[in-house]
């Protein structure tokens, strides 16, 4: 298979700066930044299908758009020449590890010089289109599985509102109290208390904020243990990140963790079993209303955060335990379904990535 430098196949150009006063929330056209739409405007500087590459911030983010749009100077426009099909170029760019091309720390960026040096496998144009068609089918299956998961989550949220209603209206007349009233105090210790003992450390990066579960764990001991490792957590605790509450990093601590210790970056909610069940309280913590309230009171521009007290003092509905347990029972059944869906999503993701690797190493040439 022939190989060419990206600059031989694609023209790269930067978007244009758009002053804030020319944004219009009801505008006809999207304003496209480094990683997607950032607003609307009644002006456009590009028309027709286009591939953009995030240049600053979310550098390396690849997006595809049709129609008229305003592309800002935080994105690069990749215009293919006749030697490369646009759909093939799109999948090739999505296969690139842009982490290796970034420069800068506080504000990462990708230069055109580094992009132009990328080496692109170039089969005949017909083969390119066939490869892209195969990858599109695999990508479509992956997207459909993600959509199924999203709809399952929406169903659970709708069922929750149907059973308990909203705090503002409280149509069923449930007791209103603070989160503090339904949880127990969690013990904090100094990291110096276990200098030679190995722990399972759970910090904010351990949380999958899409699927709301603990995903990545670290086994640490001695000097490896950070000073923020101070909260003794246990199975069933609800971890709520106090940093960047808009990202809603929330998860229930699973069973089977060996000597788990949580970061002080979490507000740890351990339910008082005489007042609440963890499934009910965790669903509150995952709700849009919860995120909105915390985002509104967060302090700090570059590193917005809330305190434990901000979370503990939030008002919630406290239905009878019998009603909460009914929801927990339903949630258990739905969680079984979601786990099956997640496994299927992971299998499709693995298949897609394998096909991408084969496509651009010459193994999928038609």
N, C-alpha and C positions, 0 to 999 in steps of 0.2 A: 504494500500500500504506500502511496506517495505521502510525504509529510511536508508541510509548509509552515512558515512562520505566520502568526495571526495577521501581521501587518500586510502580508501578501494577499490575504483573503478578505480583509475587512477594513473599512474606513472607520476610524474612531474620531468622534467629535464630542465636545462638551456641550451640555445644555446651557441655558441662560438664566441669570439671576432674575427673580421676580420680586419687586418690592412689596412689602406687606399691604400697602394701600391699594394694590391692584388685585389682591385676593378678594373673592366674593363667595360667601358660604352657599349662595344659591346659583353660582356660576354654571355655565354650560359645560365647561371642560375641566377635567382633573388636572391638578398641579402635581407633577411626579417628582419625588425626591430620590434619595439614594435607595430607599427600600419600599417604594410604593407611593400611593396617593397621600399627600399631606394637606390638601385643601382643594378649593375650586376657584375658577376664574372665568371671565368671559373672553379671554384671549387664548390663542394657541400659537405655538412655534413649531409644531410637528403634526403631520397628518399621515395616517395610514399605519400599517403594522410596524412595530418598532421593538427592538431588544435594547434594554438599558442595563448598564452595569453600575452598581453603587460605587462611587468614587471616594466619598468621605463618610466617616461614621460607620454605617452599615456597608462597608466596602466589600465588594464581591457579591452583593445581592443581585441576582439575575431576575429581571422581570420582562414580561412581554405584554404589549398593549396594542389595541386596534383603535382606529378612529383618531379624532383630533385631541391634542393634549398640549400642556406646557411642561417641558422637561427642564428642570432646574440645573444649575451648575454643580450640584452635588452628584449628578449622574452623568455617565458617558453613554453616547448613542453608538451602537454597533451596526453599521450598514454593510451587509455582505455584498461582495462582487459576484459575477456570474459563476465563478468556480465553486461556490459553496451555497447549498440550499439554506434558507433562513431557518427552517425547522431543525435541520441538522446542527447548525451553529448554536441554536438555543440549547439543545441537549448537551452539546460539547461544553459550552460555558458552564452549565450546571454541574458538570462532572469535575471541574477544576477545583483544586484545593487553594482557595485564594488566601488562606492563612500564610502561605509561603511567599505571597507577593506583597503583603502589607508592609508599610513602613510607618513609623511614628507610634507613640504609646498613648498619650493623652487624647489625641485625635488621629486615629489610624486613617491612612489613605492609600490608594493604589494609583500609581503613575501610569501614563500611557506607555512609557518606555518599557516597563516591565510587562505590560499586557501584550505589546506588539511582539515581544520575544517568545511568546508561547508557541509551542510546536503542535500543530494540528494535523491529525491523520486525515487524508483527503482521498477517499475512494471516488469512483465515477459518480456523477451527479445523480443518476438513477438509483444507484446503490445507497447514496446518502438519504434519499427520500424514503426508500424502503426501510432503512435502519431507523429513521425518525418515526415512521409509522408504527413499527414494532414497539419502540420505546414509548410512544404516545399511548398505545393500548395498555401497557404495563402501568404507566403513570395514571391513566384513567381509573384503573382498578384500585390503585393505591388511594386516589382522591375519594373514590366512592366509599371505601372502607372508613376513611376519616370522617366523611359526612355521616355515615351510619352511627359512628361513635358520638358525633355532635348531636344528632337527633335523639339518641338514647339519653344523653345528658339533659337535653331540653325537656324530654318527657319527665325525667325525675324532678326537675325544677318545677314543672307545671303541676305534678302530683303533690309536691310539697305545698305549693300555694293553695291548691284545692283543699288539702287537708287542714291547713293551719291559717290561711289568709295572710294578710299583710299587717305589719306593725301599725301603720298609719290609720287604717280603718278598724282593725281588730274586730271584725264582724262577728266572731264567735265568743267574744268577751273573755279571752284567756287572761291570766294574770300577766302583768307587765313588770319586768324587773331587769336588773343588770346581769351581764355575763358573770360578773363576780359572784353573784348570788347562787350560781349553779355549779361552781368549780371549787376545787380544793387547792391549797397552797402547795407549790412545788419547791422541793429543797434545792438550794444552790450550794455548791462547794467550791473550794479553791482548787485550781489545777495542780497545785503543789501537794494536794492530798493523795495523789496517785502517781508519783513520779516514775515508778517502775512497773506499774500495772498497765496492761494493754487494754484499750477501750475501743468501742465502736463509736466513732465521732460522726454526729449528724449536724451539718450546717446548712445554710440556705441553698448552696449549690447541690445539696443532696436531694432537693425536692424537684420533682417533675410537676411544674405548675400548670401543665396542660391536663394531665391525667390525675393530678392531685394525689400523688403517692410518693413514698420515699423510694428513691431510685439508686443513687450512688452513695456508697458508704466508704469510710476510711477506717482502717485499723491502725491505731497510733499508740505509741508508748513513750515514756520518758520525755526528752526534750522536743519530741515531735508534737506533743500535745499543746495546742494554742491556748493562750490565756482566756479566750472566749469560751472554752469548753468547761462550763460550770453548772449546767443544769442536769440533774439526774432525771432521765425520762424513762418511761415504761410503756409496755404494750397498751394501746388504747388512748394514749395521750394525743391531743390535737395540737399540731405545731402550726403556728401562724407567724409568718415572717413580719417583723416590724419595719423592715427596710423595703422601700419601693412598694407600698401596699397596693398600687395599681396593678402589679403583676400577680397578686393573689397566690403567693406560694404557701399553700395550705395542704397538710396531709395528716393522716392518722398513723401513729407509730405502729408498725406491724409486729407480729409475734416473731420470736426466734432471734432477736438481736442480743449479742453477747456483751453485757455491761455497757449499755448505750448511754452516751452523754451528749446533751444537746448544746448548741451554741446559744450565747446570750442574745443573739439576733432573733431568737424566737420568743414569742409569748406562748408559754406552754399551758394549755387548758386541760386540766385533769377533772373530768366531770365528777360531781358528787352524785353517786348513783341513787340517792334518795330524791334528787331534784331533776336530773336529766339523763338522757342516754347520749352516747358519743355521736351516733349517726345523726341525731337531730341537730345537735350543736354544730357539728362539722358542716352540715348542709347550710346552716345559717352563715357560717364563716366563708362559704364558697359563693354566696349569693351576690348579685350585682349591687344590691342595696348596701351590704357590708363593705364592699370594695369602694363604693362611692363615698360612704361616710368616712372611712379611713383616709382616702385620698384627699378629701376636703380639709381634714385637720392635720395632715402630714406637714412637718416642718423641714425646711432645707430645700434649696433649688436643685443643686446638682446631686444630692443624696437624700431625697425625701424619706422621712421615717416618722413613725409614731412610737409612743411608749406603751409598755404593758398596761399602764393605768388607762390609757386612751381606749384600749381594747376591752379591758375588764369593766369599764364604766358605760359601755354601750348598752342601750336598752334593747331587750328582746322579748318576744312572747314566750311564756312558760306554760305550755299546755299540760294537762295531767300526764303522768308517766304512761298510763295505759295507751294514750293517743300517740305518744312519742314511740312507744314500742311497736305499734302497728306500722309506723313509717319505717322503723329499723328493720322489721321483717320484710317489708317490700323492698327496701334498699338492698338487703342481702341477696335477694333473688336477682335484682337488676345488676348488682355487682358481679354475680356469676356470669351473667350474659356479657357484661362489659369486658370481663377478663378474657372470654372467648374471642370477642371482637378485637381486643388489643393484641392477642396472640396472632390472629389473622392479619392484622395491620402490620405487625412486625415481620411476618413471613413475606408479605407483599413488598415491604420496604427492602428486605434482604434480597429478594428476587430482582427488584428494580435496580438496586445498586450493582448487583452482579451483572445484569444485562448492560448497564452503563459502562462498566469496566471492560466487558467483552467488546462492546461496540467500538470503543476508542483504543482498543489494543489490536484490532484487526480480526478478532474471532467471530464477529457477527456480520462480516462482509457478505453481501448477497451475490 
